[in-house]
Amino acid sequence: MLFTPVKSYAQDTVRMQLVGESLDFREHPIASLVISFNWSEENLDKAHDIFEKYDTQLENGEKPNWVAFEGDFKDQLGLGYQSVKVVVLAFYRNYQWTNVCEIYAKAHECVEFHEITRSKASNK
């Protein structure tokens, strides 16, 4: 038999992570993110809600609290700082919430964010 049934949730999770890692994350950033993190539609909606909250703050001229931003991801999705960076990059690459992504990346300068912070569009 070519197909082996999944024997456990843990095996299924590992397999989904491998599928996510095999996707071209630059061409399909959100699909790759969802599969890599084994997210449901509800999880993706929570991530959008977090970005929307901070986008609204920026639109209102407020300075976002980036520690709270990271805390929202930890509290609602169980993600730490390194995973938040992956989420920010995925949304930026998908042209979603780019203003939030750019300002967050500039506040947290690191090698991973160079594609955001050193792009022509974000340096205007």
Summary of the structure (lengths in Angstrom):
residues: 124
radius of gyration: 16.0
end to end distance: 57.3
largest distance: 60.2
contacts: 321
relative contact order: 0.11
helix: 69%
strand: 0%
